[in-house]
């Protein structure tokens, strides 16, 4: 058998290598050993070929003859063939072939030759030579074997191992080149070979691990194919479903062996959304939301809204609203709820729910666009249209270039028929109020029907709305938790990094938006021109008429009774006072006399033994370290302690959102929903490569302690906050705000922590 190898490649030497280099290369190659899974026979076969190459090249005469054939083949293969005719006998004697610079080997040296080719990176050549050998050997293994065939059977495991390792390395090489499906085919070929033979379980596990790490890349490559490639894209969706099952859902903690933590997997899912159609996302995320999964629920809401609007199916938007009701128990999704109500024609409900939102920049934009209107409907309609166009549609493959038009949506007959069949605003008010756990003002339009609401929306679009081509940055920013993520980078085993194709991807657990003004004192209230915003006023409680009359008639009777009994009450008060003074004097006299008699009859013993030694230069009790955290005093919260707690929060906030993103420090001052929300905001900024620098000034206005629970208190403070925003290390903008913030505090293990906070004005 002839193998396409030459002696210089076997030793890893150039043609002009010196004798000293030749000896050193031979020593190095002999010392280097292949993987431990190889048998001693395979190692000996490899060593035999290395020694043969060294023997030929170390003899000056034989090396000269070999160099002539080598150079002739390298520069003029035709002349090399002519030279071979003249030296045919000499060439064949040495096992050389001028045509291909191959060497002739015996059957015993096949494993060694394949092993050397595999070490040289000739993986395709290993597969080309090894597979026919395995097929031939497999066909004859059940027959009566000759002595030669028995020897071949003994070599078979080493050949299988070499072919499988060639598949493994070829797959990794294709992985690095970005050919993920080809890499998977190579890896699966090697795994199938080992599995069928039942050999080398450790190598099987290594190949399987690479296949698991390759799955996210394969999914992205398959789903990025044209929609006409239904078979390949269906295969990609199947792989995605397998990963989700292994992980236990999008935000699950199961082991899928992909090497992706929760944050990396969320980036992967958001990047994947750009390759999925709205129908595919609807089916995928709706099924995942039933695990249950808050992340999947939020993504399903976006898919339902996008599909319902684009395909004129308001029933899907109604389903999205129901999902938002479940999310509303833990997150501020009032803005999405308001937009769903708008798309369902419930305009009054949309404006009521909108006022509960803490999306201050969005509210400011809506109020600005509604200045000439008695309500917020014009601005909400414009915001909703731009929200669909810039924040919803771009994440769906088949909607990215579609135009969002509320006017066309409400003009559709199918939409109008559905909206007319919906309940009135008054009938839906209580439902929203219960879910959001906040009171809504009582509507005075109990008989207002849906058709009038949808007509109102159409009127606003026909007369009041003029799309603004220059929207504020807030509308362009992705409100999802995963916005503006950089693509994940995953390492291959023993290989360099390979990046998934870049895409804008919206982390986790908070599903709300990653805006710069959520949830705290950094939120921006309405501007001066927007101070006319409507306040929700609670209905005045008017007592029943009979109660008013009763109180009116009681007053004269009370005046008469008071005049007639004043003198008697005065005498009674004086008697009680004199009695108490007498009892007090009697008690003092008795206790003094008793103490004097006790000291006289039973004198106290004198002190004996070593007495307390007090020094002026040493304290009698240990003094705490000045760097230790002071323990708050027991009892109710004081103004001083409140000032310290709020100041500690502002410092912690600056550290958590600063360039170092010290997220762990949030646990030292926040608990509950505040901790969850701010941890997610900090993680979002870190993943987006954003940070902020703050300059705070604080003034505590009031401290309210709860009588029934001494471990709870509320603090109202004025916070002046100067913020500088940075992205990718570059300064972007700054803001200067002065806000009144209410902080709800709770005492845990003797320390006050902030449980939640809200901006008052």
LOVEX-684111 format. One line per 4 residues: number of its first residue (from 1); their letters; for each residue x, y, z of C-alpha. Coordinates in steps of 0.001 Angstrom, whole numbers, always signed. Each point is the difference from the previous one (the first is absolute). Layout:
REM residues N
NUM = A = X:Y:Z; ...
REM end
This chain:
REM residues 761
1 = XXXX = +0:+0:+0; +1220:+3502:-856; -628:+2929:+2337; +316:+3661:-1147
5 = XXXX = +2691:+892:+2503; +3609:+1116:-330; +2820:-412:+2451; +429:+3717:+625
9 = XXXX = -3657:+336:+1053; +230:-3056:+2222; +2810:+1667:+1952; -1405:+3506:-358
13 = XXXX = +3103:+1409:-1683; +721:+2336:-2920; +2004:-1195:-2982; +3084:+1962:+1024
17 = XXXX = +146:-1371:+3542; +3462:-675:+1396; +1139:-3289:+1505; -312:+1471:+3482
21 = XXXX = -3583:+1077:-682; -700:-3450:-1383; +1204:-1705:+3184; -1928:+2440:+2201
25 = XXXX = -3229:-473:-1983; +363:-3788:+192; +487:+137:+3776; -3031:+2256:+448
29 = XXXX = -2275:-2158:-2148; +1023:-3182:+1778; -632:+1538:+3432; -3426:+1366:-990
33 = XXXX = -2711:-2594:+508; -3561:-99:-1359; -3127:-153:+2168; -39:-2588:+2750
37 = XXXX = -2900:-1860:-1670; +2347:-1368:-2716; +1370:-3515:+344; +3673:-818:+258
41 = XXXX = -111:-1435:-3517; -1155:+3328:-1431; +2716:+1890:+1894; +2632:-2459:-1317
45 = XXXX = -1289:+380:-3583; +313:+3760:+224; +3481:-271:+1473; +1056:-2348:-2808
49 = XXXX = -928:+2561:-2677; +1836:+2791:+1835; +3114:-2149:+253; -220:-896:-3693
53 = XXXX = -142:+3695:-948; +2985:+745:+2237; +2047:-2845:-1475; -566:+1189:-3572
57 = XXXX = +705:+3677:+701; +2994:-598:+2260; +1882:-1841:-2802; +1490:+2655:-2277
61 = XXXX = -174:-2121:-3177; -3591:-1100:+513; -1041:+3512:+1044; +1555:+1447:-3182
65 = XXXX = -1961:-2434:-2173; -3192:+733:+1947; +532:+3766:-251; +257:-237:-3800
69 = XXXX = -3348:-1768:-187; -1468:+2433:+2523; +1099:+3108:-1934; -975:-1482:-3339
73 = XXXX = -3497:-644:+1266; -258:+3426:+1625; +1031:+1997:-3094; -539:-2274:-3031
77 = XXXX = -2087:-3149:+498; +564:-1050:-3684; +3788:-8:+338; -388:-1802:+3274
81 = XXXX = -1766:-2809:-1848; +2853:-213:-2561; +2581:-122:+2763; -1957:-2741:+1648
85 = XXXX = +261:-2147:-3180; +3795:+264:+94; +140:-825:+3678; -2979:-2360:+114
89 = XXXX = +1900:-2769:+1758; +1570:+2312:+2582; -3304:+1738:+706; -1971:-3140:+537
93 = XXXX = +2725:-1417:+2151; -412:+2923:+2379; -3801:+35:-216; -151:+3456:-1643
97 = XXXX = -2418:+1270:-2652; +1009:+3100:-1954; -3521:+598:-1281; -1539:+799:+3369
101 = XXXX = +2845:-94:+2520; -1773:-2846:+1667; +1583:-2827:+1924; -761:-3669:-156
105 = XXXX = -1003:-1620:+3290; -908:-3475:+1132; -3298:-851:+1655; +1529:+230:+3480
109 = XXXX = +910:+3647:-592; -3479:+1174:-1062; -1059:+1036:+3485; +3254:+1909:+508
113 = XXXX = -385:+1772:-3351; -3598:+1024:+777; +1097:+1205:+3409; +2739:+2174:-1519
117 = XXXX = -2406:+1417:-2585; -2443:+826:+2780; +2778:+1774:+1951; +840:+2016:-3135
121 = XXXX = -3617:+1207:-310; -797:-2050:-3114; -3439:-912:+1335; -1693:-444:-3391
125 = XXXX = +2837:-2290:-1108; -377:-2098:+3157; -3709:-431:-737; +732:-835:-3652
129 = XXXX = +2470:-2755:+947; -1617:-1222:+3194; -3612:-447:-1025; +640:-2548:-2810
133 = XXXX = +2152:-2007:+2392; -2804:-57:+2601; -2630:-973:-2589; +2179:-2836:-1311
137 = XXXX = +851:-1228:+3475; -3627:+187:+1104; -1170:-2088:-2989; +2390:-2828:+815
141 = XXXX = -173:-71:+3781; -2784:-2542:+133; +1754:-2456:-2346; +2796:-2422:+748
145 = XXXX = +3024:+2218:+423; +3489:-652:-1276; +3038:+923:+2053; +338:+3256:-1930
149 = XXXX = -3645:+861:+573; +382:-762:+3695; +2860:+2496:+121; -2147:+2574:-1789
153 = XXXX = -2761:-605:+2507; +2420:+790:+2824; +894:+3276:-1698; -3650:+938:-524
157 = XXXX = -560:+1847:+3331; +3040:+2220:-654; -1238:+811:-3512; -3488:+761:+1390
161 = XXXX = +1522:+2289:+2615; +2099:+1834:-2607; -2990:+508:-2324; -2196:+1183:+2906
165 = XXXX = +2644:+2482:+1178; +362:+1246:-3579; -3765:+603:-43; +261:+1846:+3325
169 = XXXX = +2822:+2288:-1119; -1552:+565:-3421; -3258:+1002:+1688; +1819:+2486:+2234
173 = XXXX = +1818:+1424:-2999; -3268:+481:-1888; -1534:+1517:+3152; +2694:+2672:+81
177 = XXXX = -589:+729:-3677; -3700:+641:+693; -1303:-3107:-1800; -2083:-1229:+2914
181 = XXXX = -2135:-2609:-1768; +3046:-1532:-1693; +1707:-93:+3381; -3000:-1782:+1481
185 = XXXX = +48:-2592:-2797; +3689:-730:+635; -486:-291:+3753; -3079:-2195:-360
189 = XXXX = +1903:-2273:-2396; +2724:-595:+2574; -2493:-496:+2824; -2066:-2458:-2058
193 = XXXX = +3117:-2035:-848; +1075:-305:+3632; -3534:-671:+1201; -541:-2756:-2563
197 = XXXX = +3231:-1712:+980; -487:+623:+3728; +3559:+1304:+407; +1786:+2904:+1708
201 = XXXX = -2785:+1446:+2168; +2192:+2938:+1073; +432:+1094:-3636; -3754:-447:-549
205 = XXXX = -652:+2312:+2956; +2434:+2569:-1412; -1740:+5:-3379; -3429:+180:+1652
209 = XXXX = +1103:+2985:+2084; +1070:+1832:-3155; -3313:-820:-1666; -1877:+1492:+2963
213 = XXXX = +2108:+3176:-75; -551:+224:-3760; -3809:-147:+242; -608:+3774:+490
217 = XXXX = +2163:+801:-3032; -1801:-2603:-2108; -3367:+1389:+1028; +968:+3525:-1045
221 = XXXX = +1425:-1230:-3316; -3039:-2149:-833; -2632:+2573:+961; +1829:+2746:-1918
225 = XXXX = -582:-1928:-3231; -2677:+1240:-2438; -3572:-825:+967; -212:-2339:-2972
229 = XXXX = +2459:-2365:+1716; -2767:-1484:+2108; +1742:-3303:+773; +3196:+1612:+1266
233 = XXXX = -1860:+2651:+2002; -2221:-2697:+1523; +3180:-1792:+1044; +1227:+3194:+1673
237 = XXXX = -3263:+370:+1924; +317:-3614:+1100; +3502:+628:+1358; -1285:+3091:+1817
241 = XXXX = -2788:-2028:+1570; +2533:-2589:+1171; +2089:+2681:+1688; -3064:+1460:+1718
245 = XXXX = -1002:-3425:+1278; +3491:-612:+1352; +122:+3404:+1718; -3549:-152:+1304
249 = XXXX = -1089:+3127:-1866; +1480:+3325:-1080; +854:+1052:+3548; +449:-3556:+1265
253 = XXXX = +3060:-1265:+1828; +300:-3457:-1587; +3198:-1231:-1622; -6:+42:-3801
257 = XXXX = +3833:-202:-195; +97:+2991:-2349; +2198:+1978:+2394; -2481:+2892:+95
261 = XXXX = -1076:+1467:+3317; -3414:+1630:+408; +1135:+3419:-1235; +1794:-1455:-3036
265 = XXXX = -3027:-2119:-858; -2300:+3015:+214; +2298:+1812:-2440; -141:-3014:-2275
269 = XXXX = -3819:-70:+114; -241:+3711:-763; +2456:-322:-2888; -2002:-2962:-1258
273 = XXXX = -3221:+2056:-114; +1260:+1918:-3021; +13:-3254:-2009; -3512:-1140:+1019
277 = XXXX = -3319:+1042:-1493; -2789:+1356:+2175; -1907:-3291:-278; +3053:-2014:+1053
281 = XXXX = +631:+2246:+3003; -3670:-133:+972; +3:-3800:+26; +3370:-287:+1749
285 = XXXX = -383:+2564:+2786; -3646:-731:+739; +912:-3647:+641; +2998:+1014:+2126
289 = XXXX = -2082:+2441:+2077; -1986:-2944:+1386; +3002:-1487:+1861; -495:+2762:+1431
293 = XXXX = +2641:+2475:-1160; -177:+3760:+493; +2491:+610:-2817; -1949:-2165:-2437
297 = XXXX = -3254:+1646:+1070; +1350:+3457:-806; +1362:-1136:-3374; -3314:-1716:-728
301 = XXXX = -1770:+3308:+726; +2116:+1750:-2630; -701:-2780:-2509; -3748:+108:+663
305 = XXXX = -164:+3782:-315; +2079:+8:-3199; -1968:-2812:-1601; -3363:+1371:+1118
309 = XXXX = +780:+3436:-1408; +1666:-1134:-3231; -2605:-2666:-826; -2963:+2050:+1290
313 = XXXX = -884:-2513:+2739; -936:+1990:+3142; -735:-3281:+1811; +3755:-595:+214
317 = XXXX = +483:+3456:+1529; -2699:-838:+2546; +1950:-3176:+823; +3155:+2084:+438
321 = XXXX = -1873:+2245:+2423; -936:-3013:+2115; +3666:-1018:+176; +969:+3537:+1014
325 = XXXX = -2454:-224:+2880; +2011:-2914:+1384; +3288:+1851:-488; -1471:+3136:+1589
329 = XXXX = +14:-1671:+3402; +3793:+238:+83; +1121:+2559:-2600; -1016:+3400:-1257
333 = XXXX = -1594:-858:-3354; -2624:+2733:+100; +1289:+1585:-3208; -463:-3258:-1928
337 = XXXX = -3414:-452:+1613; -961:+3491:-1093; +1093:-672:-3579; -1975:-3265:-71
341 = XXXX = -3078:+1846:+1227; +545:+2596:-2738; +208:-2682:-2700; -3210:-1523:+1379
345 = XXXX = -1743:+3355:-290; -264:+512:+3797; +1264:+3556:-40; -1127:+1053:+3479
349 = XXXX = +1468:-3142:+1482; +3244:+648:-1897; +399:+3475:+1497; -885:-1212:+3519
353 = XXXX = +2569:-2786:-56; +2584:+2302:-1599; -30:+2264:+3070; +1129:-2946:+2153
357 = XXXX = +3182:-525:-2051; +3430:+1052:+1219; +1369:+372:-3531; +600:+3695:+539
361 = XXXX = +1707:+787:-3293; -2759:-1698:-1972; -2613:+1855:+2055; +1791:+3284:-615
365 = XXXX = -63:-611:-3758; -3684:-963:+75; -936:+3105:+2019; +2026:+2213:-2313
369 = XXXX = -1881:-1315:-3033; -3344:+401:+1804; +355:+3614:+1143; -2850:+1265:-2185
373 = XXXX = -2331:-2847:+940; -2216:-471:+3090; +1500:-3487:+513; +3129:-2007:-824
377 = XXXX = -1499:-1873:-2928; +1838:+1851:-2857; +3418:-532:+1546; -790:-3593:+914
381 = XXXX = -1070:-771:-3565; +3167:+1506:-1438; +2173:-1766:+2567; -1755:-3328:-656
385 = XXXX = +557:+261:-3739; +3687:+814:+434; +360:-2702:+2663; -1297:-2619:-2410
389 = XXXX = +2190:+1288:-2825; +3299:+328:+1884; -189:-2355:+2971; -2285:-2879:-969
393 = XXXX = +157:-640:-3744; +3849:+13:-346; +223:-3199:+2064; -2088:-2051:-2437
397 = XXXX = +1469:-1205:-3260; -3157:+458:-2049; -1015:+3343:+1557; +3321:+1862:+89
401 = XXXX = -806:+1993:-3145; -3751:+295:+532; -1551:+3401:+699; -2070:+378:+3186
405 = XXXX = -3131:+2109:-500; -2662:+285:+2694; -2308:+1721:-2446; +1:-2985:-2347
409 = XXXX = -334:-2376:+2927; -3166:+1601:+1363; -1403:+395:-3511; +39:-3770:-522
413 = XXXX = -3535:-1468:+82; +1114:-3131:+1850; +1553:+2136:+2730; -3079:+2206:+274
417 = XXXX = -2307:-3004:+306; +2101:-1460:+2809; +271:+3304:+1911; -3757:+573:-140
421 = XXXX = -533:-3347:+1730; +2357:+802:+2887; -1313:+1172:+3422; -104:+3677:+879
425 = XXXX = +2721:+1962:+1738; -2013:-35:+3220; -194:-3783:+0; +3764:-359:-374
429 = XXXX = +978:+2578:+2640; -437:-2291:+2987; +1987:-2760:-1676; +3019:+2255:-503
433 = XXXX = -322:+1424:+3505; +126:-3421:+1638; +2981:-1171:-2041; +2031:+3160:+529
437 = XXXX = -1065:+318:+3649; -496:+3726:-432; -3290:+1885:+121; -1377:+1540:-3183
441 = XXXX = -2331:+3022:+27; -3655:-841:-483; -1082:+555:-3565; -3073:+2029:-696
445 = XXXX = -516:-1488:-3459; -1391:-3378:+939; -2047:-228:-3179; +2822:+852:-2400
449 = XXXX = +233:-2764:-2643; +3046:-1336:-1775; -993:+1346:-3385; +231:+3570:+1278
453 = XXXX = +3468:-677:+1384; +1309:-1407:-3255; -1530:+2909:-1827; +1806:+2327:+2377
457 = XXXX = +3305:-1588:-931; -744:+441:-3687; -854:+3655:+542; +3259:+601:+1785
461 = XXXX = +1896:-1440:-2947; -2006:+1894:-2554; +351:+3421:+1590; +2507:+237:+2819
465 = XXXX = +2944:-2260:-747; +2986:+1070:-2067; +2820:-2549:+65; +3214:+1548:+1289
469 = XXXX = +3027:-1186:-1979; +2395:+1039:+2773; -980:-2064:+3004; +1807:+226:+3329
473 = XXXX = +2620:-2603:+754; -2353:-1647:+2493; -2277:-1239:-2788; +2866:-1537:-1930
477 = XXXX = +1419:-1828:+3017; -1148:-3601:+402; -2205:-209:+3113; +683:-3683:+402
481 = XXXX = +2445:-1224:+2571; +2338:-1264:-2720; +416:+3169:-2080; +3298:+867:-1731
485 = XXXX = +1864:-3061:+1118; +3257:-915:-1685; +61:-3509:-1521; +1292:-2790:+2242
489 = XXXX = +3431:-1526:-456; +457:-3674:+712; +3265:-1928:+227; +644:-3237:-1801
493 = XXXX = +2032:-2685:+1713; +3642:+810:-551; -827:+2471:-2727; -139:+3708:-469
497 = XXXX = -3172:+1990:+587; -2740:-36:-2567; -2687:+2636:-11; -3614:-408:-947
501 = XXXX = -1000:+2519:-2685; -772:+3335:+1571; -3540:+1110:+593; -1795:+2352:+2306
505 = XXXX = -1320:-2083:+2771; -2148:+1159:+2923; +1490:-3099:+6446; -1785:-868:+2792
509 = XXXX = -2235:-451:+2157; -1770:+3332:-288; -1922:+31:-3272; -652:+3748:+89
513 = XXXX = +1835:+2536:-2084; +3624:+1017:+389; -621:+3762:-113; +2208:+2367:+1952
517 = XXXX = -2817:+1361:+2131; -1835:-2970:+1478; -877:-673:+3606; +1833:+2677:+1969
521 = XXXX = +931:+3528:+669; +1807:+274:-3291; -3304:-125:-1807; -966:+3164:-1763
525 = XXXX = -3407:+1492:+685; -1914:+2181:-2387; +1683:+3230:-1099; -1278:+3494:+788
529 = XXXX = -2274:-54:-2990; -1364:-3309:+1178; -866:+960:+3589; -3599:+137:-1023
533 = XXXX = -200:-3793:+78; -3241:-1306:+1358; -60:-1314:+3534; -2088:-2982:+950
537 = XXXX = -2325:+1254:+2727; -1729:-2307:+2377; -3766:+446:+135; -1122:+2153:+2924
541 = XXXX = -1759:-2009:+2675; -3349:+1734:+693; -1852:-1248:+3096; -3633:-1051:-441
545 = XXXX = -2604:+2701:+483; -1413:-1506:+3175; +3445:+97:+1630; +364:+3684:-786
549 = XXXX = -3388:+749:+1507; +788:-1993:+3120; +3222:+1886:+544; -1752:+3309:-570
553 = XXXX = -2626:-743:+2662; +2515:-1304:+2505; +1929:+3275:+336; -2598:+1984:+2081
557 = XXXX = -492:-2952:+2344; +3746:-236:+539; +266:+3703:+846; -2712:-236:+2625
561 = XXXX = +1501:-3065:+1641; +3435:+1567:+88; -1277:+3171:+1768; -1865:-1918:+2689
565 = XXXX = +2753:-2463:+945; +3140:+2161:-125; +12:+787:+3740; -429:-3644:+1053
569 = XXXX = +2799:-1209:-2252; +2381:+2631:+1403; -573:-1121:+3566; +572:-3628:-965
573 = XXXX = +3306:+821:-1683; +1297:+1829:+3099; -923:-2884:+2273; +1857:-2505:-2166
577 = XXXX = +3067:+2244:-184; +174:+523:+3806; -365:-3725:+584; +2862:-820:-2334
581 = XXXX = +2308:+2564:+1663; -782:-1453:+3428; +750:-3520:-1125; +3298:+1111:-1505
585 = XXXX = +1138:+1753:+3232; -993:-3030:+2095; +1973:-2358:-2295; +3150:+2164:+221
589 = XXXX = -143:+91:+3815; -541:-3754:+327; +2811:-991:-2386; +2471:+2405:+1672
593 = XXXX = -769:-1346:+3462; +253:-3615:-1176; +3402:+595:-1605; +1336:+1686:+3177
597 = XXXX = -1118:-2891:+2243; +1470:-2597:-2406; +3427:+1668:-33; -92:+249:+3797
601 = XXXX = -938:-3613:+688; +1708:-1664:-3018; +3077:+1988:-1000; +1427:-676:-3481
605 = XXXX = +3218:-2076:-118; +3233:+1814:-712; +1846:-685:-3281; +2694:-2637:+202
609 = XXXX = +2613:-1353:-2366; +1355:+1643:-3173; -1883:+3151:-997; -705:+1376:-3458
613 = XXXX = +3111:+1609:-1442; -789:+2961:-2257; +2746:+1807:-1956; -173:+3380:-1633
617 = XXXX = +1971:-1073:-3091; -2105:-3144:-726; -3761:-315:-381; -1797:-2298:+2460
621 = XXXX = -1855:-1678:-2899; +1139:-695:-3609; -615:+2834:-2446; -1203:-1086:-3486
625 = XXXX = +2260:+558:-2999; -650:+3298:-1766; -251:-1804:-3372; -2704:-2426:+1144
629 = XXXX = -3595:+629:-1027; -1957:+1744:+2764; -2920:-1974:+1362; -3227:+1948:-161
633 = XXXX = -1632:+618:+3374; -3020:-1977:+1021; -3391:+1656:-193; -1506:+2115:-2743
637 = XXXX = +1873:+1513:-2925; +1507:+3420:+718; +751:+2812:-2409; +3750:-591:+377
641 = XXXX = -235:-3710:-732; -2314:+666:-2957; +2537:+2469:-1410; +2763:-2621:+331
645 = XXXX = -2079:-2768:-1632; -1052:+2092:-3019; +3540:+1342:-428; +1314:-3571:+96
649 = XXXX = -2479:-946:-2735; +1096:+2860:-2240; +3660:-980:+426; -810:-3652:-688
653 = XXXX = -2002:+982:-3093; +2949:+1991:-1341; +2276:-3030:+512; -2433:-2533:-1514
657 = XXXX = -643:+2094:-3130; +3522:+1370:-202; +2866:-1233:-2204; +786:-2940:+2327
661 = XXXX = -3652:-1157:+312; +233:-1106:+3647; -3307:-1878:-119; +629:-1982:+3181
665 = XXXX = -16:+3201:+2092; -3752:+426:-665; -759:-2821:+2440; +1403:+2115:+2857
669 = XXXX = -2690:+2695:-307; -2927:-1391:-2078; -2423:-2879:+492; -3070:-1359:-1755
673 = XXXX = -1200:+1546:-3233; +2460:+2895:+186; +2951:-2418:+107; -1349:-2047:-2929
677 = XXXX = -709:+3060:-2136; +3319:+1775:+586; +2030:-3174:-365; -1518:-512:-3461
681 = XXXX = +578:+3648:-964; +3672:-309:+988; +390:-3309:-1841; -1625:+1539:-3086
685 = XXXX = +2448:+2940:+25; +2971:-2322:+467; -1058:-2197:-2921; -628:+3074:-2186
689 = XXXX = +3436:+1397:+953; -1648:+3084:+1506; +649:+1744:+3291; -943:+3196:+1815
693 = XXXX = +1666:+2469:+2327; -2101:+1705:+2678; +246:+3049:+2203; -2689:-3:+2711
697 = XXXX = -1253:+2387:+2630; -2608:-1131:+2517; -2483:+1643:+2347; -2328:-2109:+2143
701 = XXXX = -3380:+1722:+285; -1922:-2373:+2253; +220:-3356:+1751; -3210:-1959:+637
705 = XXXX = +147:-2947:+2400; -2745:-2616:-22; -1428:-422:+3507; -1214:-3566:-489
709 = XXXX = +3347:-1135:-1420; +3122:+1700:+1444; +2157:-1746:-2626; -1552:+1940:-2887
713 = XXXX = +213:+3676:-893; -404:+2399:-2915; +2357:+2833:-904; -712:+2903:-2338
717 = XXXX = +3151:+1679:-1307; +1033:+2499:-2652; +2756:-1372:-2220; +1996:+2183:-2343
721 = XXXX = +1717:-2242:-2520; +2502:+928:-2715; +553:-2965:-2351; +2559:-507:-2753
725 = XXXX = -741:-2880:-2399; +2803:-1952:-1704; -233:-2702:-2671; +3007:-2030:-1167
729 = XXXX = +2160:+2346:+2044; -1233:+3080:-1889; -1983:+2818:+1610; -3527:+175:-1426
733 = XXXX = -2080:+2489:+1981; -698:+1372:+3460; -3051:+905:+2060; -704:+2135:+3060
737 = XXXX = -3102:-886:+2003; -1580:+937:+3304; -2594:-2479:+1238; -2058:-788:+3071
741 = XXXX = +227:-3709:+681; -1846:-2175:+2496; +2055:-2886:+1418; -1658:-2881:+1864
745 = XXXX = +2454:-1481:+2515; +22:-3264:+1943; +2310:-1089:+2819; +1618:-3410:-529
749 = XXXX = +2429:-1462:+2548; +357:+3374:+1674; +821:+1918:-3207; -2310:+2222:-2048
753 = XXXX = -436:-948:-3661; -1937:+1633:-2858; -2866:-2234:-1124; -1391:+2178:-2802
757 = XXXX = +5:+3600:-1190; -2126:+2280:-2136; +225:+3534:-1354; -2575:+2378:+1464
761 = X = +724:+2976:-2231
REM end
